[in-house]
Amino acid sequence: MWVRDRLDGLWRDEDFADWYPRDGRPGLSPAQLATVCVLQFVLGLSDRQAAEAVRCRIDFKYAMAIELDDPGFHHSVLADFRDRLAEGDRADRLLDLALTRLKEAGLVRERTTQRTDSTHVLAAVRDLTRLELITEAVRAALEEIASSAVHLLDGLVDEDWGRRYGRPVRLGKNPTRPKTRILVTGDDAVRLLEHLYRHGADHAFGPRVQALRQIMVQNYYRDTAGRLLWRTDDDGELPPSSQRIVSPYDTSARYARHGHIISWKGFCAHLTETCASAGPNVITDVATTAATTHDSQVLPGIHTRLARRGLLPAEHLVDAGYTSLPHLEQAAREHQVTVSGPLRCNPTRQHRRGEGYGRDDFHIDFDRRQVTCPQGQVSRGWHGPYPTSSPTAAPLIVARFTKGQCQPCPARTQCTTSRESARNVGFPPRELRDLQLRVRTEQQTPEWKTRYAVRSGVEGTVNEFAHGHGMRRCRYRGQDKAHLQHVLTAIAVNIERLSGLPPTAEAPPPRQPTAFQNYLDKHKIYRPKSWRTLGS
C-alpha cells in the first residue's frame, strides 16, 4: 500500500516494452508480475501462495492496481516471468527502475556515504564428495537422455546400471570398495559418452551430458598405457576450484574457503547501501559472483552500475578485501569516489617482525630512477614496472643492488638474510606510491577511524538478508537466477525499510466534494464538513 500511495507503483508496463515481441498473444502486465515477485520476498511466499494472494487479498490487488473481482493468474506464470528476468542484465535493470522511482521521490540521492560487504551464499545443490559427484553426473546424464532421446539407451543400460544409477547416489565420505567404485563409474561414464558419440551424433544433448564430459576431464586422466586413472593433487593435477564443477545440476557453483572457518559451494553476494546520518539506508546495488571471485575485483563493476543509476557515493566504506591500489586510484579518477578501507600492510619480513630495514626505510627518487639504502648506497638497477600475477595488485618496479654493495655492508643482517644475493626493493609507480603513503597516513588519524566505524553497520544488513529473507541458500539454480533472487530481495528490503518511515509532514489532499455538495456550496446552503458534526 505504501508503494502505491507514495510512488504510484515501482514500475509501469512501458518500462518492459523491449522485453516482449510486438506480435503474438498479449501477455499479462509485466509491471504487475514484477510487483508480485517482489512481494513474494517481502512476505516469504511460494509461487502458489503468491498467486493465491493476488486472487483473494485486497492489499495485493491495491498494490497492483487491479479490480477487486480480478481472478489473477496461474502460479506457473511467475516461473516463466523469472526466466525472462534472468536473461542478460534485466535483473539489474529492474533494480535501476526501482531506484529511479525512489530517487524521484527524494528517498535516495547521490554523493552520500555508502558501504559494501559480502557474504557467502549456498547453491541449491547437495554437498557431494568427488566419487558421489561423478556417480551423480552419470545418473543425471541418463535421466536427461531418457527424457529427450530414450532410444539411445537401448543396448547400453542393463541391470548393473539400474542398480548403480537407478536412484540418487548416497555414498558418504567412507564408502565400501572406493577404488572399485571409482574405476567402475569412470568406465561407465566413458562407455556412455562413446555410445552417445557413435549413435547420437545428430542429436543436440543438453547441459547434463555436457557437464558429465567436463566432470570426467576434471576427475580422470589416462596414463601413457591408455588406462583410466583417478586424478589426485600429486599425479593428476586437479584443476583449481575456480574451474571445478561441484554439481551436475548447477555448473556455475564453485567451492571456496574463507580462512579456516568457512567453506561452502555456491556464490558470493555483495551488498551496497547508503549510510548517511540522515534518512533511511537504501540498498543501491547487489552483485552476485562466483565463490572464488576476490572481493576487490567486484568494486569497479559496483561503481559502474552506481554511475549509471546516478547514485555514486562521495565516500565508499569497504573492508580490506575490497581495497587495492589500482582500484582506489581508478575510483577517484573515473568516478570521483573516495574508497575508504584498510590497505594491506607491507608483506616483507622486516615489516612483519618490526626489525631491520623495511621498504619504507629506503629513499626512492623517481626522477633519477634510483633508490638509496639507509647506509647511503645507491641502487645500480631500475627495472619495470612489471605486471603482477594478481589482477588487483599494482604493477611493481624493482630496484636492485649489487653483491659488491651488500656483502661488505656492516648492516647486512638488518637488510637481508641471503648470503649469495643482494637486496632488491619492490614498490609501485609514483602515482600509486604517493596514494599508498597518503592513505596509510590518513588511516592512522582519529577522524578517519571515526568515519570508518560506520562501515560496521553493514553487518546488520547482511544478517537481515541472510536470516530475515533466506538469502543464505539459493531458491533457484544457476548464477543468473541466484542474482535475480538477490535483486528481488534487495527491492523487498528497501520497501520494508521505507514503508516503516513516519509519514511526511504534508497533509494528504482533501477529498473532492460530490456534485450535490458542490450544489449546496454554490447556493450557500449549509452542509456539515465532517461526520462528527452530524449530532450537533
Secondary structure, 3 states (H helix, E strand, C coil): CHHHHHHCCCCCHHHHHHHCCCCCCCCCCHHHHHHHHHHHHHHCCCHHHHHHHHHHCHHHHHHHCCCCCCCCCCCHHHHHHHHHHCCCCHHHHHHHHHHHHHHHCCCCCCCCEEEEEEEEEECCCCCCCHHHHHHHHHHHHHHHHHHHCHHHHCCCCCHHHHHHHCCCCCCCCCCCCHHHHHHHHHHHHHHHHHHHHHHCCCCCCCHHHHHHHHHHHHHEEECCCCCEEECCCCCCCCCCCCCCCCCCCCCCCEEEEECCCEEEEEEEEEEEEECCCCCCCCEEEEEEEECCCCHHHCHHHHHHHHHHHCCCCCEEECCCCCCCHHHHHHHHHHHCCEEECCCCCCCCHHHHHCCCCCHHHCEEECCCCEEECCCCCECCEEEEEECCCCCCCCCEEEEECCHHHHCCCCCHHHHCCCCCCCCEEEECCHHHHHHHHHHHHHCCCHHHHHHHHHHHHHHHHHHHHHHHCCCCECCCCCHHHHHHHHHHHHHHHHHHHHHCCCCCCCCCCCCCCCHHHHHHHHCCCCCCCCHHHCCC
